[in-house]
Amino acid sequence: MKSNELKEKLQDTYQTMVESIEELVNKEGKPLSEAFSHAEDKISELTELSREEIQEVSEGVKDDLQFFAEALVKAKDEYKAKIKLDMHYISDSLLDSFAKISDSNTAQLIAFKNKLKQEAQAVSVDAHSKEHYEHQTWHDDRTLWLDEIALWKEEHNTALVKLQQIEQAIKEHTLLLDEHAQVIQQHEAQDKAHETVLAETEQDPSSQILAVEDEKQATQHQAIGEEHKKHAQLHHELKKGHLKTISLVNKLHQQTVKES
């Protein structure tokens, strides 16, 4: 359908709808909402216009009626020309129809338009319900995340204190290893001294001096043996603790470096 033809059909439809609404309201006593519904159905049967085009005309009539009810009823004659320019397809004959509808239905018309606005608002709110829900969900997520970040920062501070304690413990463990090494070295030196006495006694079994020294070394040898057992156990415990600590430190380091 050409643009001019469509415009003419819309104008004719506009006039037909206004006349139908006037008849339904003033002659049959229909409420405005019902009158609009009947008028739309009647026009749908009489024209080739689509439902969307009829609805567009209907909305135009509703807007003009609202405008007329709020302004034209109390306006002076000199304002009518200006008002006509602001309405869709208005003519002098249609002004009379609008006046007849508005004179007895101004309050009803305003209530009707307000109801339409409320319904439109309800549709808009319903359409936005998903967005409202997502906003609330995202807000809850972000609130949780910020709480967790605050907790993690506190745990970081605690972890730094613990790392300092771990560093100190490793340093103390190093000192313990140094002491352990010194005892091992002393025992090694004592064994070598004893070996020297044993060798000399074996070369000169008749020497009384060497015999006394050999007996003295034998007593020390027994004491060193007991110490050796103790240090063997100590070494085992130190080794186990060392391997465990270093393993944990290496895992922590590997994980931390990988995440950074």
Sequence and secondary structure as in RCSB ss.txt:
>XXXX:A:sequence
MKSNELKEKLQDTYQTMVESIEELVNKEGKPLSEAFSHAEDKISELTELSREEIQEVSEGVKDDLQFFAEALVKA
KDEYKAKIKLDMHYISDSLLDSFAKISDSNTAQLIAFKNKLKQEAQAVSVDAHSKEHYEHQTWHDDRTLWLDEIA
LWKEEHNTALVKLQQIEQAIKEHTLLLDEHAQVIQQHEAQDKAHETVLAETEQDPSSQILAVEDEKQATQHQAIG
EEHKKHAQLHHELKKGHLKTISLVNKLHQQTVKES
>XXXX:A:secstr
  HHHHHHHHHHHHHHHHHHHHIIIIIS   HHHHHHHHHHHHHHH    HHHHHHHHHHHHHHHHHHHHHGGG 
 GGGHHHHHHTSSS  HHHHHHHHHHHHHHHHHHHHHHHHHHHHHHHHHHHHTHHHHHHHHHHHHHHHHHHHHHH
HHHHHHHHHHHHHHHHHHHHHHHHHHHHHHHHHHHHHHHHHHHHHHHHHHHHH TT HHHHHHHHHHHHHHHHHH
HHHHHHHHHHHHHHHHHHHHHHHHHHHHHHHHHH 
